[in-house]
Amino acid sequence: MNILTPAHRWIVFLPAAYILLYFTFSNSTIFWYMYTFTTLIFMAIAFVQSKIEDDVQTWEYLVFGIGYGTLTYGIIAAGFKLFSLFTDQTALSVADFLRDYGPNTIWHYLLLMFVVAPGEELFWRGFVQQKLKTYMSPFLAVISASLLFGLSLSFSGFWLGVLAACFSGLIWGLLYEWKRSMPLIIIAHITMTILLFLILPLTS
């Protein structure tokens, strides 16, 4: 007897994703190997289980992607500065996260830009968010997918990162519903990543 109908079987991918993420963050020494593996699985699920949309021209997804990626970085940086006014633990928590899981080789940065960013967007926005629209309004689906995306970082113990992921997921989710372009939000994610880890890293 099938508990879930074919239309609802996609739901099993969510606990499976969190189980993979739990093991990914459980050992920082193999984190980059595991996160690459996990993200590639996310990409495969998204390609097989959902329709990936791209309804804008190249110039448009580049302009909007870079613009909204910069906006996302600005919100995260402003939040970091705001939290830093109240406690020194903000900078320490960022430093701890970067020590354990941050990129420190050229391969890590390449993986962030060409595997992690596309994989996360394909899975959380292209797959999960679109499936949630079966049960709720597009706006509620964006909020729900953003919260689920944020919780994917909870296994790292970096709660500021969870909050940042929720806000960035909200921006990119709304952007995807508006522009219907996966390349656009991938460019936004890559832009934010470059600013956050290479050009203007967060410092107190």
PyRosetta script that sets phi, psi and omega in degrees:
from pyrosetta import init, pose_from_sequence

init()
pose = pose_from_sequence("MNILTPAHRWIVFLPAAYILLYFTFSNSTIFWYMYTFTTLIFMAIAFVQSKIEDDVQTWEYLVFGIGYGTLTYGIIAAGFKLFSLFTDQTALSVADFLRDYGPNTIWHYLLLMFVVAPGEELFWRGFVQQKLKTYMSPFLAVISASLLFGLSLSFSGFWLGVLAACFSGLIWGLLYEWKRSMPLIIIAHITMTILLFLILPLTS")
pose.set_psi(1, 128.5)
pose.set_omega(1, -179.4)
pose.set_phi(2, -85.5)
pose.set_psi(2, 124.0)
pose.set_omega(2, 178.7)
pose.set_phi(3, -74.4)
pose.set_psi(3, -39.3)
pose.set_omega(3, -177.9)
pose.set_phi(4, -108.0)
pose.set_psi(4, 138.0)
pose.set_omega(4, 173.8)
pose.set_phi(5, -71.6)
pose.set_psi(5, 160.3)
pose.set_omega(5, 178.7)
pose.set_phi(6, -52.9)
pose.set_psi(6, -34.4)
pose.set_omega(6, -178.7)
pose.set_phi(7, -70.6)
pose.set_psi(7, -18.0)
pose.set_omega(7, -176.8)
pose.set_phi(8, -110.4)
pose.set_psi(8, -0.2)
pose.set_omega(8, -175.1)
pose.set_phi(9, -68.3)
pose.set_psi(9, -19.5)
pose.set_omega(9, 179.1)
pose.set_phi(10, -60.3)
pose.set_psi(10, -23.6)
pose.set_omega(10, -175.4)
pose.set_phi(11, -60.1)
pose.set_psi(11, -29.3)
pose.set_omega(11, -178.6)
pose.set_phi(12, -64.5)
pose.set_psi(12, -20.1)
pose.set_omega(12, 179.7)
pose.set_phi(13, -69.0)
pose.set_psi(13, -25.2)
pose.set_omega(13, -178.7)
pose.set_phi(14, -66.9)
pose.set_psi(14, -55.2)
pose.set_omega(14, 176.8)
pose.set_phi(15, -61.0)
pose.set_psi(15, -34.6)
pose.set_omega(15, 177.5)
pose.set_phi(16, -62.4)
pose.set_psi(16, -39.7)
pose.set_omega(16, 178.8)
pose.set_phi(17, -63.4)
pose.set_psi(17, -42.9)
pose.set_omega(17, -179.1)
pose.set_phi(18, -70.5)
pose.set_psi(18, -32.6)
pose.set_omega(18, 175.2)
pose.set_phi(19, -63.9)
pose.set_psi(19, -44.8)
pose.set_omega(19, 176.5)
pose.set_phi(20, -60.5)
pose.set_psi(20, -41.9)
pose.set_omega(20, -179.5)
pose.set_phi(21, -67.8)
pose.set_psi(21, -34.7)
pose.set_omega(21, 176.5)
pose.set_phi(22, -59.3)
pose.set_psi(22, -48.1)
pose.set_omega(22, 179.1)
pose.set_phi(23, -69.5)
pose.set_psi(23, -30.5)
pose.set_omega(23, 178.5)
pose.set_phi(24, -62.2)
pose.set_psi(24, -43.9)
pose.set_omega(24, -176.8)
pose.set_phi(25, -89.5)
pose.set_psi(25, -2.9)
pose.set_omega(25, -175.4)
pose.set_phi(26, -76.4)
pose.set_psi(26, -19.1)
pose.set_omega(26, -178.8)
pose.set_phi(27, -139.3)
pose.set_psi(27, 104.7)
pose.set_omega(27, -175.0)
pose.set_phi(28, -66.5)
pose.set_psi(28, -23.2)
pose.set_omega(28, -177.5)
pose.set_phi(29, -70.3)
pose.set_psi(29, -26.3)
pose.set_omega(29, 178.1)
pose.set_phi(30, -114.7)
pose.set_psi(30, 16.7)
pose.set_omega(30, -175.3)
pose.set_phi(31, -55.1)
pose.set_psi(31, -48.5)
pose.set_omega(31, -173.9)
pose.set_phi(32, -67.2)
pose.set_psi(32, -32.7)
pose.set_omega(32, 175.2)
pose.set_phi(33, -67.4)
pose.set_psi(33, -46.8)
pose.set_omega(33, -178.0)
pose.set_phi(34, -68.0)
pose.set_psi(34, -39.7)
pose.set_omega(34, -177.6)
pose.set_phi(35, -68.7)
pose.set_psi(35, -36.3)
pose.set_omega(35, 175.2)
pose.set_phi(36, -62.8)
pose.set_psi(36, -46.3)
pose.set_omega(36, 178.6)
pose.set_phi(37, -60.1)
pose.set_psi(37, -48.3)
pose.set_omega(37, -179.1)
pose.set_phi(38, -61.0)
pose.set_psi(38, -44.5)
pose.set_omega(38, -178.0)
pose.set_phi(39, -67.0)
pose.set_psi(39, -36.6)
pose.set_omega(39, 177.2)
pose.set_phi(40, -64.3)
pose.set_psi(40, -36.7)
pose.set_omega(40, 175.3)
pose.set_phi(41, -64.8)
pose.set_psi(41, -42.4)
pose.set_omega(41, 176.7)
pose.set_phi(42, -56.9)
pose.set_psi(42, -44.7)
pose.set_omega(42, -179.6)
pose.set_phi(43, -62.1)
pose.set_psi(43, -43.6)
pose.set_omega(43, -179.0)
pose.set_phi(44, -62.5)
pose.set_psi(44, -42.9)
pose.set_omega(44, 178.4)
pose.set_phi(45, -60.2)
pose.set_psi(45, -45.7)
pose.set_omega(45, -178.6)
pose.set_phi(46, -62.6)
pose.set_psi(46, -42.7)
pose.set_omega(46, -178.9)
pose.set_phi(47, -66.1)
pose.set_psi(47, -37.6)
pose.set_omega(47, -176.6)
pose.set_phi(48, -80.3)
pose.set_psi(48, -37.2)
pose.set_omega(48, -169.1)
pose.set_phi(49, -99.2)
pose.set_psi(49, -8.8)
pose.set_omega(49, -175.8)
pose.set_phi(50, -141.8)
pose.set_psi(50, 166.0)
pose.set_omega(50, 177.0)
pose.set_phi(51, -98.7)
pose.set_psi(51, 118.9)
pose.set_omega(51, -178.9)
pose.set_phi(52, -89.5)
pose.set_psi(52, 123.9)
pose.set_omega(52, -173.4)
pose.set_phi(53, -100.4)
pose.set_psi(53, 149.3)
pose.set_omega(53, 174.4)
pose.set_phi(54, -152.8)
pose.set_psi(54, 90.3)
pose.set_omega(54, -172.9)
pose.set_phi(55, -105.8)
pose.set_psi(55, 14.9)
pose.set_omega(55, -179.7)
pose.set_phi(56, -125.8)
pose.set_psi(56, 163.3)
pose.set_omega(56, 179.2)
pose.set_phi(57, -77.9)
pose.set_psi(57, 163.3)
pose.set_omega(57, -176.3)
pose.set_phi(58, -57.1)
pose.set_psi(58, -46.4)
pose.set_omega(58, -177.6)
pose.set_phi(59, -61.0)
pose.set_psi(59, -35.0)
pose.set_omega(59, -176.6)
pose.set_phi(60, -71.3)
pose.set_psi(60, -44.2)
pose.set_omega(60, -178.9)
pose.set_phi(61, -72.0)
pose.set_psi(61, -24.6)
pose.set_omega(61, 174.3)
pose.set_phi(62, -70.8)
pose.set_psi(62, -47.7)
pose.set_omega(62, -178.4)
pose.set_phi(63, -65.1)
pose.set_psi(63, -51.5)
pose.set_omega(63, -179.6)
pose.set_phi(64, -67.3)
pose.set_psi(64, -38.3)
pose.set_omega(64, -179.5)
pose.set_phi(65, -62.9)
pose.set_psi(65, -49.0)
pose.set_omega(65, 178.9)
pose.set_phi(66, -64.9)
pose.set_psi(66, -40.6)
pose.set_omega(66, -179.2)
pose.set_phi(67, -64.0)
pose.set_psi(67, -48.2)
pose.set_omega(67, -178.7)
pose.set_phi(68, -75.4)
pose.set_psi(68, -26.9)
pose.set_omega(68, 172.9)
pose.set_phi(69, -65.8)
pose.set_psi(69, -40.6)
pose.set_omega(69, 176.8)
pose.set_phi(70, -66.2)
pose.set_psi(70, -41.3)
pose.set_omega(70, 177.1)
pose.set_phi(71, -61.0)
pose.set_psi(71, -43.6)
pose.set_omega(71, 179.4)
pose.set_phi(72, -60.9)
pose.set_psi(72, -45.3)
pose.set_omega(72, 177.4)
pose.set_phi(73, -59.4)
pose.set_psi(73, -43.0)
pose.set_omega(73, -178.8)
pose.set_phi(74, -60.2)
pose.set_psi(74, -41.0)
pose.set_omega(74, 178.5)
pose.set_phi(75, -65.8)
pose.set_psi(75, -43.7)
pose.set_omega(75, 179.4)
pose.set_phi(76, -64.0)
pose.set_psi(76, -44.0)
pose.set_omega(76, 179.9)
pose.set_phi(77, -64.3)
pose.set_psi(77, -40.9)
pose.set_omega(77, 178.5)
pose.set_phi(78, -64.6)
pose.set_psi(78, -41.0)
pose.set_omega(78, 177.0)
pose.set_phi(79, -62.6)
pose.set_psi(79, -40.3)
pose.set_omega(79, 177.5)
pose.set_phi(80, -61.1)
pose.set_psi(80, -45.9)
pose.set_omega(80, 179.3)
pose.set_phi(81, -63.6)
pose.set_psi(81, -39.3)
pose.set_omega(81, 179.8)
pose.set_phi(82, -64.4)
pose.set_psi(82, -48.3)
pose.set_omega(82, 179.0)
pose.set_phi(83, -63.8)
pose.set_psi(83, -33.5)
pose.set_omega(83, -178.7)
pose.set_phi(84, -66.2)
pose.set_psi(84, -24.0)
pose.set_omega(84, 178.3)
pose.set_phi(85, -67.4)
pose.set_psi(85, -25.0)
pose.set_omega(85, -174.1)
pose.set_phi(86, -102.4)
pose.set_psi(86, -23.6)
pose.set_omega(86, -178.4)
pose.set_phi(87, -154.8)
pose.set_psi(87, 142.9)
pose.set_omega(87, 175.9)
pose.set_phi(88, -74.7)
pose.set_psi(88, -13.9)
pose.set_omega(88, -177.9)
pose.set_phi(89, -67.0)
pose.set_psi(89, -19.6)
pose.set_omega(89, -179.7)
pose.set_phi(90, -61.0)
pose.set_psi(90, -53.6)
pose.set_omega(90, -179.8)
pose.set_phi(91, -64.2)
pose.set_psi(91, -36.9)
pose.set_omega(91, -179.3)
pose.set_phi(92, -66.0)
pose.set_psi(92, -39.8)
pose.set_omega(92, -179.6)
pose.set_phi(93, -67.2)
pose.set_psi(93, -37.5)
pose.set_omega(93, 176.5)
pose.set_phi(94, -64.7)
pose.set_psi(94, -44.2)
pose.set_omega(94, 179.9)
pose.set_phi(95, -62.6)
pose.set_psi(95, -40.8)
pose.set_omega(95, 178.6)
pose.set_phi(96, -63.9)
pose.set_psi(96, -43.0)
pose.set_omega(96, 179.4)
pose.set_phi(97, -63.1)
pose.set_psi(97, -46.3)
pose.set_omega(97, -179.3)
pose.set_phi(98, -65.0)
pose.set_psi(98, -34.8)
pose.set_omega(98, 178.0)
pose.set_phi(99, -63.3)
pose.set_psi(99, -41.1)
pose.set_omega(99, -175.8)
pose.set_phi(100, -84.8)
pose.set_psi(100, -39.2)
pose.set_omega(100, -170.8)
pose.set_phi(101, -128.2)
pose.set_psi(101, -3.6)
pose.set_omega(101, -175.2)
pose.set_phi(102, -72.1)
pose.set_psi(102, 156.3)
pose.set_omega(102, 177.6)
pose.set_phi(103, -71.5)
pose.set_psi(103, 137.1)
pose.set_omega(103, 178.1)
pose.set_phi(104, -139.5)
pose.set_psi(104, 7.7)
pose.set_omega(104, 173.5)
pose.set_phi(105, -134.1)
pose.set_psi(105, 164.4)
pose.set_omega(105, 178.9)
pose.set_phi(106, -61.2)
pose.set_psi(106, -33.1)
pose.set_omega(106, 179.5)
pose.set_phi(107, -67.1)
pose.set_psi(107, -36.0)
pose.set_omega(107, 177.5)
pose.set_phi(108, -62.6)
pose.set_psi(108, -43.3)
pose.set_omega(108, -179.7)
pose.set_phi(109, -66.6)
pose.set_psi(109, -39.2)
pose.set_omega(109, 177.8)
pose.set_phi(110, -65.1)
pose.set_psi(110, -40.2)
pose.set_omega(110, 177.2)
pose.set_phi(111, -64.3)
pose.set_psi(111, -40.5)
pose.set_omega(111, 178.0)
pose.set_phi(112, -58.3)
pose.set_psi(112, -44.3)
pose.set_omega(112, -173.5)
pose.set_phi(113, -80.3)
pose.set_psi(113, -36.2)
pose.set_omega(113, -170.5)
pose.set_phi(114, -110.2)
pose.set_psi(114, -8.0)
pose.set_omega(114, 176.4)
pose.set_phi(115, -123.5)
pose.set_psi(115, -55.5)
pose.set_omega(115, -173.8)
pose.set_phi(116, -65.9)
pose.set_psi(116, -52.8)
pose.set_omega(116, -178.8)
pose.set_phi(117, -59.2)
pose.set_psi(117, -50.9)
pose.set_omega(117, 177.4)
pose.set_phi(118, -62.6)
pose.set_psi(118, -41.3)
pose.set_omega(118, -177.5)
pose.set_phi(119, -63.6)
pose.set_psi(119, -43.7)
pose.set_omega(119, 179.2)
pose.set_phi(120, -64.5)
pose.set_psi(120, -41.9)
pose.set_omega(120, -179.5)
pose.set_phi(121, -68.8)
pose.set_psi(121, -41.9)
pose.set_omega(121, 178.5)
pose.set_phi(122, -60.2)
pose.set_psi(122, -41.3)
pose.set_omega(122, -176.0)
pose.set_phi(123, -77.6)
pose.set_psi(123, -54.6)
pose.set_omega(123, -171.8)
pose.set_phi(124, -77.9)
pose.set_psi(124, -38.3)
pose.set_omega(124, 179.3)
pose.set_phi(125, -93.5)
pose.set_psi(125, -45.2)
pose.set_omega(125, -176.0)
pose.set_phi(126, -76.8)
pose.set_psi(126, -28.9)
pose.set_omega(126, -177.7)
pose.set_phi(127, -107.7)
pose.set_psi(127, -66.4)
pose.set_omega(127, -173.8)
pose.set_phi(128, -61.3)
pose.set_psi(128, -50.3)
pose.set_omega(128, -177.6)
pose.set_phi(129, -59.6)
pose.set_psi(129, -41.2)
pose.set_omega(129, -178.2)
pose.set_phi(130, -70.3)
pose.set_psi(130, -36.2)
pose.set_omega(130, 177.7)
pose.set_phi(131, -67.9)
pose.set_psi(131, -36.6)
pose.set_omega(131, 179.9)
pose.set_phi(132, -64.4)
pose.set_psi(132, -25.7)
pose.set_omega(132, 179.8)
pose.set_phi(133, -66.2)
pose.set_psi(133, -12.3)
pose.set_omega(133, 175.1)
pose.set_phi(134, -68.8)
pose.set_psi(134, -27.0)
pose.set_omega(134, -172.9)
pose.set_phi(135, -110.2)
pose.set_psi(135, -12.8)
pose.set_omega(135, -173.6)
pose.set_phi(136, -152.4)
pose.set_psi(136, 173.9)
pose.set_omega(136, 179.2)
pose.set_phi(137, -66.9)
pose.set_psi(137, 157.3)
pose.set_omega(137, 178.1)
pose.set_phi(138, -55.1)
pose.set_psi(138, -39.3)
pose.set_omega(138, -178.5)
pose.set_phi(139, -65.3)
pose.set_psi(139, -44.8)
pose.set_omega(139, 177.8)
pose.set_phi(140, -65.8)
pose.set_psi(140, -33.6)
pose.set_omega(140, 177.0)
pose.set_phi(141, -64.8)
pose.set_psi(141, -39.7)
pose.set_omega(141, 176.9)
pose.set_phi(142, -61.6)
pose.set_psi(142, -47.1)
pose.set_omega(142, -179.7)
pose.set_phi(143, -62.4)
pose.set_psi(143, -45.8)
pose.set_omega(143, -178.1)
pose.set_phi(144, -64.0)
pose.set_psi(144, -44.9)
pose.set_omega(144, 179.1)
pose.set_phi(145, -64.3)
pose.set_psi(145, -35.4)
pose.set_omega(145, 178.6)
pose.set_phi(146, -65.3)
pose.set_psi(146, -42.1)
pose.set_omega(146, 177.6)
pose.set_phi(147, -65.2)
pose.set_psi(147, -41.7)
pose.set_omega(147, 178.1)
pose.set_phi(148, -64.4)
pose.set_psi(148, -39.1)
pose.set_omega(148, 176.8)
pose.set_phi(149, -63.5)
pose.set_psi(149, -44.6)
pose.set_omega(149, 178.3)
pose.set_phi(150, -61.1)
pose.set_psi(150, -42.6)
pose.set_omega(150, -179.8)
pose.set_phi(151, -64.8)
pose.set_psi(151, -20.1)
pose.set_omega(151, 178.5)
pose.set_phi(152, -64.8)
pose.set_psi(152, -19.8)
pose.set_omega(152, 177.0)
pose.set_phi(153, -93.5)
pose.set_psi(153, -2.9)
pose.set_omega(153, -174.0)
pose.set_phi(154, -65.1)
pose.set_psi(154, -25.9)
pose.set_omega(154, -179.8)
pose.set_phi(155, -69.0)
pose.set_psi(155, -15.2)
pose.set_omega(155, 176.8)
pose.set_phi(156, -79.0)
pose.set_psi(156, -16.2)
pose.set_omega(156, -175.5)
pose.set_phi(157, 77.2)
pose.set_psi(157, 6.3)
pose.set_omega(157, -176.5)
pose.set_phi(158, -98.1)
pose.set_psi(158, 88.3)
pose.set_omega(158, -171.6)
pose.set_phi(159, -72.9)
pose.set_psi(159, -26.0)
pose.set_omega(159, 172.3)
pose.set_phi(160, -66.4)
pose.set_psi(160, -34.7)
pose.set_omega(160, 176.3)
pose.set_phi(161, -67.1)
pose.set_psi(161, -36.3)
pose.set_omega(161, 175.8)
pose.set_phi(162, -61.1)
pose.set_psi(162, -46.1)
pose.set_omega(162, 179.7)
pose.set_phi(163, -63.5)
pose.set_psi(163, -43.1)
pose.set_omega(163, 178.9)
pose.set_phi(164, -63.3)
pose.set_psi(164, -39.7)
pose.set_omega(164, 179.1)
pose.set_phi(165, -66.5)
pose.set_psi(165, -38.0)
pose.set_omega(165, 177.2)
pose.set_phi(166, -61.2)
pose.set_psi(166, -45.6)
pose.set_omega(166, -178.7)
pose.set_phi(167, -68.9)
pose.set_psi(167, -42.2)
pose.set_omega(167, 178.8)
pose.set_phi(168, -66.3)
pose.set_psi(168, -39.1)
pose.set_omega(168, 176.9)
pose.set_phi(169, -62.2)
pose.set_psi(169, -36.2)
pose.set_omega(169, 177.8)
pose.set_phi(170, -64.1)
pose.set_psi(170, -45.7)
pose.set_omega(170, 179.5)
pose.set_phi(171, -62.9)
pose.set_psi(171, -49.4)
pose.set_omega(171, -176.3)
pose.set_phi(172, -71.0)
pose.set_psi(172, -32.5)
pose.set_omega(172, 176.6)
pose.set_phi(173, -65.2)
pose.set_psi(173, -45.2)
pose.set_omega(173, 176.5)
pose.set_phi(174, -63.2)
pose.set_psi(174, -38.2)
pose.set_omega(174, 179.6)
pose.set_phi(175, -64.1)
pose.set_psi(175, -39.3)
pose.set_omega(175, 179.6)
pose.set_phi(176, -67.8)
pose.set_psi(176, -39.2)
pose.set_omega(176, 177.6)
pose.set_phi(177, -67.2)
pose.set_psi(177, -31.1)
pose.set_omega(177, -178.8)
pose.set_phi(178, -78.1)
pose.set_psi(178, -51.6)
pose.set_omega(178, -172.2)
pose.set_phi(179, -96.7)
pose.set_psi(179, -16.2)
pose.set_omega(179, 179.3)
pose.set_phi(180, 54.1)
pose.set_psi(180, 46.5)
pose.set_omega(180, -178.2)
pose.set_phi(181, -138.4)
pose.set_psi(181, 110.6)
pose.set_omega(181, 176.6)
pose.set_phi(182, -66.6)
pose.set_psi(182, -42.6)
pose.set_omega(182, 176.8)
pose.set_phi(183, -56.7)
pose.set_psi(183, -34.7)
pose.set_omega(183, -179.2)
pose.set_phi(184, -61.8)
pose.set_psi(184, -48.6)
pose.set_omega(184, -176.9)
pose.set_phi(185, -75.7)
pose.set_psi(185, -25.3)
pose.set_omega(185, 173.3)
pose.set_phi(186, -66.3)
pose.set_psi(186, -42.0)
pose.set_omega(186, 176.2)
pose.set_phi(187, -62.1)
pose.set_psi(187, -40.8)
pose.set_omega(187, 177.4)
pose.set_phi(188, -60.7)
pose.set_psi(188, -44.0)
pose.set_omega(188, 179.9)
pose.set_phi(189, -64.4)
pose.set_psi(189, -44.3)
pose.set_omega(189, 179.5)
pose.set_phi(190, -64.2)
pose.set_psi(190, -42.1)
pose.set_omega(190, 178.7)
pose.set_phi(191, -59.9)
pose.set_psi(191, -47.0)
pose.set_omega(191, 177.9)
pose.set_phi(192, -60.1)
pose.set_psi(192, -42.2)
pose.set_omega(192, -179.5)
pose.set_phi(193, -62.1)
pose.set_psi(193, -44.6)
pose.set_omega(193, -179.8)
pose.set_phi(194, -62.9)
pose.set_psi(194, -43.8)
pose.set_omega(194, 179.1)
pose.set_phi(195, -65.6)
pose.set_psi(195, -42.1)
pose.set_omega(195, -173.4)
pose.set_phi(196, -72.2)
pose.set_psi(196, -38.4)
pose.set_omega(196, -173.4)
pose.set_phi(197, -105.5)
pose.set_psi(197, -20.2)
pose.set_omega(197, -175.3)
pose.set_phi(198, -116.2)
pose.set_psi(198, -50.1)
pose.set_omega(198, -170.2)
pose.set_phi(199, -89.6)
pose.set_psi(199, -50.2)
pose.set_omega(199, -176.8)
pose.set_phi(200, -131.5)
pose.set_psi(200, 65.7)
pose.set_omega(200, 179.9)
pose.set_phi(201, -61.8)
pose.set_psi(201, 151.7)
pose.set_omega(201, -177.5)
pose.set_phi(202, -72.7)
pose.set_psi(202, 124.6)
pose.set_omega(202, 175.7)
pose.set_phi(203, -136.3)
pose.set_psi(203, 151.2)
pose.set_omega(203, -178.7)
pose.set_phi(204, -79.0)
pose.dump_pdb("model.pdb")
